[in-house]
Amino acid sequence: MSAVPGLQADCEELLGAFQEADTVRFERFAELWRERRFHTIFYGRIRALERNKLTKKTLELAQQYFLPPYAFQIRVGALYLLYGLYSTQLCQPKQKIRIALKDWPEIQRFQQDLIDSQHYDAAYIFRTLRLARAFHFTAMPKLLNYRTTKKIQENEFKEEFKEPSNRVNSLITNDVLEELMNIHDHYQKMKCVISADKSQPDKALSLIKDEFVVTLKDITLEHQEWQQNRMKLFLNAKETDETPNKKEEGTLLESE
């Protein structure tokens, strides 16, 4: 939960509206941002120390929606939200977006997915943040202090924003397909028993397609293959990015 009253509710309301818009275009997000006057979130006469703390908490809250298990559209919305918050903050120097090193490979895969899907506006926003050195690379997701016993509070994930589970694979398993095949074979044999021609069932008894189970199996395998290809795409993108960007990331981390 956010330490700033109402902040999490406002961010989730904005992301929820973006999700309902059924788009990942920055133009639509900017409209929603302006409608809610989100640029005024940092307004108010507060001291520099309090302003820095507020900004840091706000960026930390928005950043959690940028990572799994949230859905692709929510993560794109969170990227736009981070860009807007970082650009409109009043801190000098600017507070940066905290990124744990363990999360960076996932973010790189997300960036490659944006490019492969031709979501160039989102890819441009991400590149703009990188060029602005908006990311602060850290060893841990949250700041740790020496000899502290305070328990780190885990994030409460909003179910509506999560990536939907793979219901196809969970529903149609190999055991289910095998059982369906056995039932279908038994069904065919029973139709032959009550038919005039015992070698094949009467056409009047053909209430379902003979290739029903085979077709269902082919569709399931096709879906699994699509998922595997998508995962390979992510892995290949990671391998492609890691080699040329190794020196660049090292320089970036040193400069940060």
C-alpha positions as CSV (number, residue, x, y, z in Angstrom):
1,M,0.0,0.0,0.0
2,S,1.1,3.6,-0.6
3,A,2.2,5.8,2.3
4,V,0.6,8.7,0.5
5,P,-3.2,8.8,1.1
6,G,-5.2,8.2,-2.1
7,L,-2.1,7.9,-4.3
8,Q,-2.5,4.2,-5.1
9,A,-6.2,4.6,-5.8
10,D,-5.5,7.5,-8.2
11,C,-2.8,5.5,-10.1
12,E,-5.0,2.4,-10.3
13,E,-7.9,4.5,-11.5
14,L,-5.8,5.9,-14.3
15,L,-4.4,2.6,-15.3
16,G,-7.8,1.0,-15.1
17,A,-9.2,3.7,-17.5
18,F,-6.3,3.0,-19.9
19,Q,-7.0,-0.7,-19.7
20,E,-10.7,-0.1,-20.6
21,A,-9.6,2.0,-23.6
22,D,-8.3,-1.3,-25.0
23,T,-5.2,0.3,-26.6
24,V,-1.5,0.8,-25.8
25,R,-1.1,4.2,-27.7
26,F,0.6,7.0,-25.8
27,E,-1.8,9.5,-27.3
28,R,-4.8,7.9,-25.5
29,F,-2.9,7.7,-22.2
30,A,-2.0,11.4,-22.5
31,E,-5.6,12.3,-22.9
32,L,-6.5,10.4,-19.8
33,W,-3.6,12.0,-18.0
34,R,-4.8,15.5,-18.9
35,E,-8.4,14.8,-18.1
36,R,-7.4,13.8,-14.5
37,R,-4.9,16.7,-14.3
38,F,-2.2,14.3,-13.1
39,H,0.5,16.8,-13.8
40,T,-0.6,18.6,-10.6
41,I,0.2,15.6,-8.4
42,F,3.4,17.3,-7.1
43,Y,1.9,20.7,-6.6
44,G,1.8,22.2,-3.1
45,R,4.0,24.2,-0.8
46,I,6.2,21.6,0.9
47,R,9.8,21.6,1.9
48,A,12.4,20.1,-0.4
49,L,13.0,17.1,1.9
50,E,9.3,16.2,1.9
51,R,9.0,16.8,-1.8
52,N,11.8,14.4,-2.5
53,K,10.2,11.8,-0.2
54,L,6.8,12.2,-1.9
55,T,8.3,11.9,-5.4
56,K,10.3,8.9,-4.4
57,K,7.2,7.1,-3.0
58,T,5.2,8.0,-6.1
59,L,7.8,6.6,-8.5
60,E,8.1,3.5,-6.4
61,L,4.4,2.9,-6.5
62,A,4.1,3.4,-10.2
63,Q,7.2,1.2,-10.9
64,Q,5.5,-1.9,-9.3
65,Y,2.9,-2.0,-12.2
66,F,5.8,-2.0,-14.7
67,L,6.8,-5.5,-13.8
68,P,5.1,-9.0,-13.9
69,P,2.7,-10.4,-13.0
70,Y,0.8,-7.5,-14.5
71,A,-0.7,-7.7,-18.0
72,F,1.1,-6.2,-21.1
73,Q,-1.3,-3.3,-21.4
74,I,-1.0,-2.4,-17.7
75,R,2.8,-2.5,-18.0
76,V,2.7,-0.2,-21.0
77,G,0.4,2.1,-19.0
78,A,2.8,2.0,-16.1
79,L,5.7,2.9,-18.5
80,Y,3.7,6.0,-19.6
81,L,2.9,6.8,-16.0
82,L,6.5,6.6,-15.0
83,Y,7.4,8.9,-17.9
84,G,4.8,11.4,-16.9
85,L,5.7,11.4,-13.2
86,Y,9.4,11.7,-13.9
87,S,8.9,14.5,-16.3
88,T,6.6,16.6,-14.2
89,Q,8.3,16.2,-10.8
90,L,9.6,19.4,-9.1
91,C,12.7,17.9,-7.5
92,Q,16.1,19.3,-8.4
93,P,18.0,17.2,-9.1
94,K,15.3,14.8,-10.3
95,Q,14.4,11.7,-8.3
96,K,15.1,8.5,-10.3
97,I,13.2,5.4,-10.9
98,R,14.6,2.6,-8.8
99,I,15.3,-0.6,-10.8
100,A,16.7,-3.8,-9.2
101,L,19.3,-5.5,-11.3
102,K,17.4,-8.8,-11.1
103,D,14.5,-7.1,-12.9
104,W,16.5,-5.5,-15.7
105,P,16.6,-8.6,-18.0
106,E,12.8,-8.8,-17.8
107,I,12.5,-5.1,-18.7
108,Q,14.8,-5.6,-21.7
109,R,12.6,-8.4,-22.9
110,F,9.6,-6.1,-22.5
111,Q,11.4,-3.5,-24.5
112,Q,12.1,-6.0,-27.3
113,D,8.5,-7.1,-27.2
114,L,7.4,-3.5,-27.8
115,I,9.7,-3.2,-30.8
116,D,8.7,-6.6,-32.3
117,S,5.0,-5.7,-31.8
118,Q,5.7,-2.3,-33.5
119,H,4.5,-0.3,-30.5
120,Y,7.1,2.3,-31.4
121,D,5.5,5.1,-29.3
122,A,6.0,3.0,-26.1
123,A,9.5,1.9,-27.2
124,Y,10.3,5.6,-27.8
125,I,9.1,6.6,-24.3
126,F,11.3,3.8,-22.8
127,R,14.3,5.0,-24.8
128,T,13.7,8.6,-23.7
129,L,13.8,7.6,-20.1
130,R,17.0,5.7,-20.6
131,L,18.7,8.6,-22.4
132,A,17.5,10.9,-19.6
133,R,19.3,8.5,-17.1
134,A,16.0,8.2,-15.3
135,F,16.8,4.8,-13.9
136,H,18.7,4.1,-10.7
137,F,20.1,0.6,-10.9
138,T,20.2,-1.0,-7.4
139,A,21.0,-4.4,-5.9
140,M,17.7,-4.7,-4.1
141,P,14.1,-3.6,-5.1
142,K,13.8,-1.6,-1.8
143,L,16.3,0.3,0.2
144,L,17.8,-1.8,3.0
145,N,19.4,-0.3,6.2
146,Y,22.1,-1.8,8.4
147,R,20.8,-3.6,11.5
148,T,17.1,-2.9,10.9
149,T,14.4,-5.4,11.8
150,K,11.6,-3.7,9.9
151,K,9.8,-6.2,7.7
152,I,9.6,-5.2,4.1
153,Q,5.9,-5.0,3.1
154,E,5.0,-7.0,0.1
155,N,3.1,-5.4,-2.8
156,E,-0.6,-6.2,-3.0
157,F,-1.3,-7.1,-6.6
158,K,-4.5,-5.9,-8.2
159,E,-6.2,-8.9,-9.8
160,E,-7.8,-7.0,-12.6
161,F,-4.4,-5.8,-13.8
162,K,-2.7,-9.3,-13.8
163,E,-1.9,-11.3,-16.9
164,P,-4.7,-13.8,-17.5
165,S,-3.7,-17.4,-16.7
166,N,-3.2,-20.0,-19.4
167,R,-6.7,-21.5,-19.2
168,V,-6.2,-23.6,-22.4
169,N,-3.3,-25.6,-21.0
170,S,-4.9,-25.9,-17.6
171,L,-8.2,-27.1,-19.0
172,I,-7.1,-29.3,-21.9
173,T,-4.3,-31.5,-20.6
174,N,-2.9,-34.6,-22.1
175,D,-4.9,-36.8,-19.7
176,V,-8.1,-35.0,-20.7
177,L,-7.4,-35.5,-24.4
178,E,-6.6,-39.2,-23.8
179,E,-9.9,-39.6,-21.9
180,L,-11.8,-37.8,-24.6
181,M,-10.3,-40.0,-27.2
182,N,-11.3,-43.2,-25.3
183,I,-14.8,-41.9,-24.8
184,H,-15.1,-41.0,-28.5
185,D,-13.9,-44.4,-29.6
186,H,-16.3,-46.1,-27.3
187,Y,-19.1,-43.8,-28.6
188,Q,-18.2,-44.8,-32.2
189,K,-18.3,-48.6,-31.3
190,M,-21.7,-48.2,-29.6
191,K,-23.1,-46.6,-32.7
192,C,-21.9,-49.5,-34.8
193,V,-23.6,-52.0,-32.5
194,I,-27.0,-50.4,-33.0
195,S,-26.6,-49.8,-36.7
196,A,-27.7,-52.0,-39.5
197,D,-24.2,-52.2,-40.9
198,K,-22.1,-53.3,-38.0
199,S,-18.9,-52.1,-39.7
200,Q,-19.8,-48.4,-39.6
201,P,-22.5,-46.3,-37.8
202,D,-25.6,-45.1,-39.6
203,K,-25.4,-41.5,-40.8
204,A,-28.5,-40.7,-38.7
205,L,-26.4,-41.3,-35.6
206,S,-23.7,-38.8,-36.6
207,L,-24.5,-36.1,-34.0
208,I,-20.9,-34.9,-33.7
209,K,-18.0,-34.7,-36.1
210,D,-15.8,-37.8,-36.3
211,E,-12.7,-35.7,-36.1
212,F,-13.8,-33.7,-33.1
213,V,-11.1,-35.0,-30.7
214,V,-8.4,-34.8,-33.3
215,T,-9.3,-31.3,-34.3
216,L,-9.4,-30.3,-30.6
217,K,-5.9,-31.8,-30.1
218,D,-4.5,-30.0,-33.2
219,I,-5.9,-26.6,-31.9
220,T,-4.4,-27.2,-28.5
221,L,-1.0,-28.1,-30.0
222,E,-1.1,-25.1,-32.2
223,H,-1.8,-22.9,-29.2
224,Q,1.1,-24.4,-27.3
225,E,3.4,-23.9,-30.3
226,W,2.4,-20.3,-30.5
227,Q,3.2,-19.8,-26.8
228,Q,6.6,-21.6,-27.2
229,N,7.5,-19.4,-30.2
230,R,6.6,-16.3,-28.2
231,M,8.8,-17.4,-25.4
232,K,11.6,-18.2,-27.8
233,L,11.2,-14.7,-29.2
234,F,11.8,-13.2,-25.7
235,L,14.8,-15.5,-25.1
236,N,16.3,-14.6,-28.5
237,A,15.8,-10.9,-27.8
238,K,17.5,-11.3,-24.5
239,E,20.6,-13.0,-26.1
240,T,20.7,-10.5,-28.9
241,D,20.6,-7.5,-26.5
242,E,23.0,-8.9,-23.9
243,T,26.1,-9.1,-26.1
244,P,26.1,-5.6,-27.8
245,N,24.7,-3.9,-24.7
246,K,27.1,-5.4,-22.1
247,K,29.6,-2.6,-22.3
248,E,26.9,0.0,-22.7
249,E,25.1,-1.2,-19.5
250,G,28.4,-1.3,-17.6
251,T,29.0,2.3,-18.5
252,L,25.5,3.3,-17.7
253,L,25.7,1.6,-14.2
254,E,29.0,3.4,-13.5
255,S,27.6,6.8,-14.5
256,E,24.4,6.3,-12.5
